[in-house]
Each structure stands twice: as structure tokens, then as C-alpha cells.
Amino acid sequence: MTVIVVFNQKGGVGKTTVSANLAAAIAKNGVEPLVIDLDPQAHLTSLYGIKPKSSQSIYRFFQGASTLSDLIITRDDGINFVPSHLELGKVDAQLTRHKDHVWRLKLALTAEMLSGFGLPIIIDCTPTLGVLSFSAMFAADIILAPVAAEYLALNGAVQLAQTLKGLEKFQARKPRRFLINRYTPGQITSETVAGQLIKHFPGEVLKTRIREQEALSAAVGSGANIFDFAPTSGAAADFTFLLDELIESSLISLSLDLPFE
């Protein structure tokens, strides 16, 4: 499987941090992932230090004025990136009446030979339900849902499961995995949330947990991934374990390196 959609209807759970550092972990293994920022807030685009015009962003693709391939920025760190822009927020309002638009991203990834060939693709989603989020989920091979280790997290996870259940009316059930984020070992809240998730979603909660660590926040603040900012930190180890678990579970593969030129 190649297309990993990082999504949760609950905001503030660390989707962008997970997307950026999972992509960095893949790149550190010599494979060039494609990362797409599909959030109008463009946090991932900002993290990468990119300030594109709307015509240089994924918004241009949804306008039907550009291919995905033409929007790809090849970075020095081995990550290929399609940036977002605030204008992307217009897509839901403009395209809601045209249901076929939710398939546009999936069709383009296939037609442009970006998916289906072993190349890891990571899509950082908006938490808002609409054309953008549904486009990502229809294109997904696996849905990775970060869940913050807090008491309201279970409610968000249940809402997400209900949303994904609804999508099964349109296509086969997609594998999904819940990733416990901002986890503090031994803390009552963290352990309770982890236990509840495992109980409610047996077999769908990853064993890897991203621990609450200052190094992650500091890395984001400096515009760096955790492997460049603090390569020997526990956070770097957590994301290494995350990638290893996804590979060992046959949810993604790093067997192919297709650089963009």
C-alpha cells in the first residue's frame, strides 16, 4: 500500500507533526516520499518554509488548471512536496455540488503514475469534513489517525470511525490505524486513553506511541524534522519505530525509490 492519509476530525491532535516526521523517517531510509498538504491552514507548508502563490499550490490542481506532478517541489531532504495555500479553503464551497470532484485526487494519482508503484505518498488532511477530506480518504490505501492521549480523544476516534463507516457505502473498507500521540508513559490519563482505544478498536491501534517530548515542539518551532533537529532523541526513536511497525505490518513498503526530476 502506498497512499497514507493522516486524518482525524478532531483538531490539535498532531496530524502535521506526524506527517512531517513520518515522511522524514521514510526519506532517511533512502526512499523519496511524496507529501501533499491538503489543509487550507497550510501548517505543513509553513513548517517546510514554503510561501507559494495560490497558483503554485494544490489549489491550482483542484481548479483543474494544473497536474499534481507540475506542482511538486523537490526538496534537498529527499521529500517531494505539493504545498497548500489559504485559497484551498474555497474548494469545499465551490465544488460541493459536483460529487465527482471527490474522486479527482485518486484519479490523478493513478493517471500520473504517482500511486500504485510502491512510492509512499503521505497526505496531511484538514480536520473539516468536505470535498478535501473525502478526496483524500477515497484516494487512501490506509488511514492513519493520530489520537492525542487525552480524555476527549476517544470521542474523536469514535466520530472518525463513524465517518469511515459511512464511506463504505461508496467503496470497500479501508485499513485504518490509530496512533496514540502526546503519550506520557505511566500517566493515568495517557494509560486510560490507550486502554480505551485498544478496547474499542481491537487490532487497529498501533503499538508504537509518540511520547510527549519537548524536542518535537522545538523541532517544529525551528522548521526542522526530528531527525535533523534531535537525531538521538526519544522522539526520533518513536518515529523510527512507527515506520518499522507500518512496514512489518505490510501497510507500507519502501521497496521502490522513484525520484522526481
C-alpha positions as CSV (number, residue, x, y, z in Angstrom):
1,M,0.0,0.0,0.0
2,T,1.3,3.5,-0.8
3,V,-1.2,6.3,0.0
4,I,-1.2,7.1,3.7
5,V,-3.8,9.7,4.7
6,V,-3.2,11.3,8.0
7,F,-6.7,12.3,9.3
8,N,-8.8,13.0,12.3
9,Q,-11.9,15.1,12.6
10,K,-10.6,16.4,15.9
11,G,-8.1,19.2,15.5
12,G,-5.0,19.7,17.5
13,V,-4.0,16.0,17.6
14,G,-0.7,16.4,15.8
15,K,-1.5,15.4,12.3
16,T,1.0,17.8,10.7
17,T,3.8,16.8,13.1
18,V,3.1,13.1,12.4
19,S,3.0,13.7,8.6
20,A,6.3,15.6,8.6
21,N,8.3,13.2,10.7
22,L,6.9,10.0,9.2
23,A,8.0,11.5,5.8
24,A,11.4,12.3,7.2
25,A,11.7,8.8,8.5
26,I,11.0,7.4,5.1
27,A,13.4,9.7,3.4
28,K,16.2,8.7,5.9
29,N,15.8,5.2,4.5
30,G,16.7,6.4,1.0
31,V,13.2,6.4,-0.4
32,E,11.7,9.7,-1.7
33,P,8.1,10.1,-0.4
34,L,5.6,12.4,-2.0
35,V,3.9,14.6,0.7
36,I,0.7,16.5,-0.1
37,D,-0.5,19.3,2.2
38,L,-4.3,19.1,1.8
39,D,-5.1,21.5,4.7
40,P,-6.1,25.1,3.9
41,Q,-4.3,26.2,7.1
42,A,-1.1,25.1,5.3
43,H,0.7,24.3,8.5
44,L,2.9,21.7,6.8
45,T,3.7,24.1,4.0
46,S,4.7,26.7,6.6
47,L,6.8,24.1,8.5
48,Y,8.7,23.5,5.3
49,G,9.4,27.2,5.0
50,I,7.5,27.5,1.7
51,K,5.3,30.5,0.9
52,P,3.7,29.7,-2.5
53,K,1.3,31.7,-4.5
54,S,-2.1,30.0,-4.8
55,S,-1.2,29.2,-8.4
56,Q,1.8,27.1,-7.1
57,S,-0.3,25.1,-4.6
58,I,-2.7,22.2,-4.6
59,Y,-5.5,24.7,-5.0
60,R,-4.4,25.0,-8.7
61,F,-5.0,21.3,-9.1
62,F,-8.5,21.5,-7.7
63,Q,-9.2,24.4,-10.1
64,G,-8.4,22.0,-12.9
65,A,-5.6,24.2,-14.1
66,S,-2.6,22.0,-13.3
67,T,-1.5,18.4,-12.8
68,L,-0.2,17.2,-9.5
69,S,3.2,16.5,-11.0
70,D,3.7,20.1,-12.1
71,L,3.2,21.3,-8.5
72,I,5.8,19.0,-6.9
73,I,8.7,20.7,-5.2
74,T,11.7,18.5,-4.8
75,R,13.4,19.3,-1.5
76,D,17.1,18.7,-0.5
77,D,16.0,16.3,2.3
78,G,14.6,13.8,-0.3
79,I,11.0,14.7,0.2
80,N,8.8,15.7,-2.7
81,F,6.1,18.1,-1.7
82,V,2.9,19.7,-3.0
83,P,2.2,22.8,-1.0
84,S,-1.1,24.2,0.2
85,H,-2.5,27.7,0.3
86,L,-5.2,29.5,2.2
87,E,-7.2,29.7,-1.0
88,L,-7.7,25.9,-0.8
89,G,-10.4,26.6,1.7
90,K,-12.6,27.7,-1.2
91,V,-12.7,24.3,-2.7
92,D,-15.4,22.9,-0.4
93,A,-17.7,25.8,-1.2
94,Q,-17.0,25.8,-4.9
95,L,-17.2,22.1,-5.6
96,T,-19.7,20.7,-3.2
97,R,-22.4,20.5,-5.9
98,H,-20.1,18.3,-8.1
99,K,-19.9,15.0,-6.3
100,D,-17.4,13.6,-8.9
101,H,-14.8,16.0,-7.6
102,V,-14.2,13.9,-4.6
103,W,-12.6,11.3,-6.9
104,R,-10.3,13.8,-8.7
105,L,-7.3,13.3,-6.4
106,K,-7.5,9.5,-6.6
107,L,-7.8,9.5,-10.4
108,A,-4.9,12.0,-10.8
109,L,-2.6,9.9,-8.5
110,T,-3.3,6.9,-10.7
111,A,-3.2,8.7,-14.1
112,E,0.0,10.5,-13.3
113,M,1.6,7.2,-12.2
114,L,2.2,8.5,-8.7
115,S,0.3,5.8,-6.8
116,G,0.3,2.0,-7.2
117,F,4.0,1.7,-7.8
118,G,5.4,1.4,-4.3
119,L,6.1,5.1,-3.8
120,P,5.0,6.2,-0.4
121,I,2.5,9.1,-0.5
122,I,1.5,11.0,2.6
123,I,-1.5,13.3,2.6
124,D,-1.8,15.7,5.6
125,C,-5.6,16.4,5.8
126,T,-7.8,19.2,7.0
127,P,-9.9,18.1,10.0
128,T,-13.0,19.5,8.3
129,L,-15.3,17.1,6.6
130,G,-15.8,18.1,3.0
131,V,-14.5,17.7,-0.6
132,L,-10.9,17.9,0.5
133,S,-11.0,15.3,3.3
134,F,-13.3,12.9,1.3
135,S,-11.0,13.3,-1.7
136,A,-8.0,12.2,0.5
137,M,-9.9,9.3,2.0
138,F,-11.2,8.0,-1.3
139,A,-7.5,8.1,-2.5
140,A,-6.2,6.4,0.6
141,D,-4.7,2.9,0.9
142,I,-4.5,3.3,4.7
143,I,-5.9,6.0,7.0
144,L,-3.6,6.9,9.9
145,A,-5.4,8.7,12.7
146,P,-3.3,10.4,15.3
147,V,-5.1,10.5,18.7
148,A,-3.8,12.7,21.4
149,A,-3.6,11.0,24.8
150,E,-6.4,13.0,26.4
151,Y,-9.9,12.2,27.6
152,L,-11.8,13.7,24.7
153,A,-9.7,11.7,22.3
154,L,-11.9,8.7,22.4
155,N,-15.0,10.7,21.3
156,G,-13.0,12.0,18.3
157,A,-11.9,8.4,17.5
158,V,-15.5,7.2,17.6
159,Q,-16.6,10.0,15.3
160,L,-13.9,9.2,12.9
161,A,-14.9,5.5,12.9
162,Q,-18.5,6.5,12.1
163,T,-17.3,8.7,9.3
164,L,-15.2,5.9,7.8
165,K,-18.1,3.5,8.2
166,G,-20.2,5.9,6.1
167,L,-17.7,5.9,3.3
168,E,-18.1,2.1,2.9
169,K,-21.3,2.9,1.0
170,F,-19.1,4.2,-1.8
171,Q,-16.0,1.9,-1.7
172,A,-14.6,-1.1,0.2
173,R,-13.5,-0.6,3.7
174,K,-10.0,0.9,4.0
175,P,-7.5,-0.2,6.6
176,R,-7.1,2.3,9.4
177,R,-4.7,2.6,12.3
178,F,-4.9,4.8,15.4
179,L,-1.7,6.3,16.5
180,I,-1.5,7.4,20.1
181,N,0.3,10.8,20.2
182,R,1.5,13.0,23.0
183,Y,1.7,10.0,25.2
184,T,3.2,10.1,28.7
185,P,4.2,6.6,30.0
186,G,2.7,5.8,33.4
187,Q,0.5,8.9,33.4
188,I,-3.1,7.9,34.4
189,T,-4.7,9.9,31.6
190,S,-2.4,8.5,28.9
191,E,-2.8,4.9,30.1
192,T,-6.6,5.2,30.4
193,V,-7.0,6.6,26.9
194,A,-4.7,4.0,25.5
195,G,-6.6,1.2,27.2
196,Q,-10.0,2.6,26.0
197,L,-8.8,2.9,22.4
198,I,-7.5,-0.7,22.4
199,K,-10.8,-1.9,23.9
200,H,-12.9,-0.1,21.3
201,F,-10.7,-0.7,18.3
202,P,-9.0,-4.1,18.7
203,G,-6.3,-4.7,16.2
204,E,-6.4,-1.1,14.9
205,V,-4.3,0.7,17.5
206,L,-0.6,0.8,16.7
207,K,1.8,-0.5,19.3
208,T,4.1,2.5,18.7
209,R,3.3,5.6,20.8
210,I,4.6,9.0,20.1
211,R,5.7,10.3,23.5
212,E,5.1,13.9,24.7
213,Q,8.6,15.4,24.3
214,E,9.9,19.0,24.2
215,A,12.2,18.0,21.3
216,L,9.2,17.6,19.0
217,S,7.8,21.1,19.7
218,A,11.2,22.6,19.4
219,A,11.8,20.9,16.1
220,V,8.5,22.3,14.7
221,G,9.5,25.8,16.0
222,S,12.8,25.6,14.2
223,G,11.2,24.3,11.0
224,A,13.0,21.0,11.1
225,N,12.1,17.4,11.3
226,I,13.1,15.5,14.5
227,F,15.8,13.5,12.7
228,D,17.7,16.7,11.8
229,F,16.9,18.5,15.0
230,A,17.5,15.8,17.6
231,P,18.5,12.6,15.9
232,T,19.3,10.8,19.2
233,S,16.1,11.9,21.0
234,G,13.4,9.6,22.1
235,A,11.1,11.3,19.6
236,A,13.3,10.3,16.7
237,A,13.3,6.7,18.1
238,D,9.5,6.8,18.3
239,F,9.1,7.8,14.6
240,T,11.6,5.2,13.6
241,F,9.6,2.6,15.5
242,L,6.4,3.9,13.8
243,L,7.8,3.4,10.3
244,D,9.2,-0.1,11.3
245,E,5.7,-1.1,12.6
246,L,4.0,0.0,9.4
247,I,6.5,-1.8,7.3
248,E,6.3,-5.0,9.4
249,S,2.5,-4.9,9.2
250,S,2.8,-4.7,5.4
251,L,0.8,-1.5,5.4
252,I,3.6,0.4,3.5
253,S,6.6,-0.7,1.6
254,L,10.0,1.0,1.0
255,S,10.9,-1.3,-1.9
256,L,11.0,1.4,-4.6
257,D,12.6,4.8,-5.0
258,L,11.2,7.0,-7.7
259,P,12.9,10.4,-7.6
260,F,11.1,13.3,-9.2
261,E,13.2,15.4,-11.7
